[in-house]
Amino acid sequence: MKIVIGSDHAGFDAKESLKKFLQTQGHEVTDFGCYKPEAVDYPDVAQLVGESVAKGEFERGVLVDGFGGAVCLAANKVAGVRACCAYDAVSARFAMAHENTNVLCVGGKTLGELTLQEIVKVFFGTTFEGGRHERRLAKVAAIEARHLRG
C-alpha cells in the first residue's frame, strides 16, 4: 500500500520507527516530516499529509504527535479526510472497519514501540465493512459539505 507518514517533534522518534516497520510489512512509505526532533508546528505536517490523502496521491496516511489528538484535530479540517486516533489494536480495527479512516493518528509519547507496531499492523490489515457504516459516513460527509467555507 502507498502510505504517507508525518509527525511533529513529539512524534518524531515514533514516526521514524513506524516508517521502518511499515516498510518491512511491504508498504511504500513517503515521509512528509518532520525530519529532526526540533520543534515544528503540528498543523503544518497534518495539512500536508491530509491534503495528499484527500487528493488520492496516497491510499492512507499516518500522523504521529505526543498523544495523537492534535494532529487528528488538524487533519480533520481537510475536506475528505477521515482521521481517527487509535490507542490500541481494538480502536485501530474499528477506525478502519467502521469509519473507513484514511489517516491514522497515534501518540509517540503515550504508546510504546510494540503497541504502535500492533496498531498499524491491525489498521492496515483491516478492511472497511461498508453496509450500515456507509450511511453513517454519508451523514458525516453531509455535515462536512454544509460547513465548508468557500
BELVENKA-V906574 format. One record per residue. RES is the residue in one small letter. SS is DSSP state (hx for helix, st for strand, lp for the rest). PHI is phi in whole degrees, 0 to 359 (999 if undefined). D_FIRST is the distance of its C-alpha to the first C-alpha in Angstrom with 1 decimal. Layout:
{{RES SS PHI D_FIRST} {RES SS PHI D_FIRST}}
//
This chain:
{{m lp 999 0.0} {k st 267 3.8} {i st 238 6.1} {v st 248 9.9} {i st 231 12.4} {g st 202 16.2} {s st 205 19.4} {d lp 265 23.1} {h hx 297 25.5} {a hx 291 25.8} {g hx 257 22.2} {f hx 304 22.0} {d hx 299 22.4} {a hx 295 20.0} {k hx 299 17.3} {e hx 300 18.0} {s hx 293 17.8} {l hx 296 14.6} {k hx 302 12.9} {k hx 297 14.2} {f hx 298 13.3} {l hx 299 9.6} {q hx 295 9.8} {t hx 293 12.0} {q lp 274 9.6} {g lp 93 7.6} {h lp 272 4.9} {e st 269 6.0} {v st 244 8.3} {t st 249 11.1} {d st 260 14.2} {f lp 262 16.5} {g lp 94 19.2} {c lp 287 21.6} {y lp 250 22.3} {k lp 203 25.4} {p lp 281 26.9} {e lp 285 29.5} {a lp 305 29.8} {v lp 216 27.5} {d lp 277 27.5} {y hx 302 24.5} {p hx 298 24.7} {d hx 296 24.0} {v hx 289 20.6} {a hx 299 19.7} {q hx 295 20.7} {l hx 301 18.7} {v hx 295 15.4} {g hx 300 16.6} {e hx 297 17.6} {s hx 291 14.5} {v hx 287 12.5} {a hx 299 15.6} {k lp 282 15.9} {g lp 85 12.5} {e lp 289 11.6} {f lp 225 8.4} {e lp 290 6.8} {r st 209 8.1} {g st 230 10.4} {v st 230 12.4} {l st 237 16.1} {v st 230 18.7} {d st 225 22.4} {g lp 296 25.4} {f lp 231 25.0} {g lp 96 22.0} {g hx 280 24.4} {a hx 294 25.2} {v hx 294 21.8} {c hx 296 21.2} {l hx 304 24.5} {a hx 290 23.7} {a hx 298 20.2} {n lp 289 21.7} {k lp 278 24.2} {v lp 272 21.7} {a lp 303 22.0} {g lp 94 19.0} {v lp 268 17.6} {r lp 238 17.7} {a st 264 17.6} {c st 224 18.8} {c st 275 20.0} {a lp 233 19.4} {y lp 245 22.1} {d lp 196 21.4} {a hx 295 19.3} {v hx 295 21.3} {s hx 293 20.7} {a hx 295 16.9} {r hx 295 17.0} {f hx 294 19.3} {a hx 302 17.5} {m hx 275 14.6} {a hx 295 16.9} {h lp 257 19.7} {e lp 259 18.7} {n lp 48 15.2} {t lp 302 14.6} {n lp 251 12.2} {v st 225 13.4} {l st 270 14.1} {c st 243 17.3} {v st 222 18.9} {g st 257 22.1} {g lp 284 22.4} {k lp 263 26.2} {t lp 256 26.4} {l lp 233 23.9} {g lp 280 23.9} {e hx 302 21.3} {l hx 292 21.0} {t hx 295 20.8} {l hx 299 18.1} {q hx 297 16.0} {e hx 296 16.9} {i hx 300 16.1} {v hx 291 12.4} {k hx 297 12.2} {v hx 293 13.9} {f hx 303 12.1} {f hx 282 8.6} {g hx 263 10.6} {t lp 255 12.6} {t lp 251 12.8} {f lp 292 15.0} {e lp 281 18.5} {g lp 68 19.9} {g lp 58 23.7} {r hx 301 25.8} {h hx 289 23.0} {e hx 296 22.5} {r hx 298 26.1} {r hx 292 25.8} {l hx 292 22.9} {a hx 296 24.9} {k hx 292 27.7} {v hx 297 25.6} {a hx 297 24.6} {a hx 294 28.4} {i hx 299 29.3} {e hx 301 27.0} {a hx 296 28.5} {r hx 292 32.0} {h hx 255 31.6} {l lp 291 29.9} {r lp 256 32.3} {g lp 263 32.5}}
//
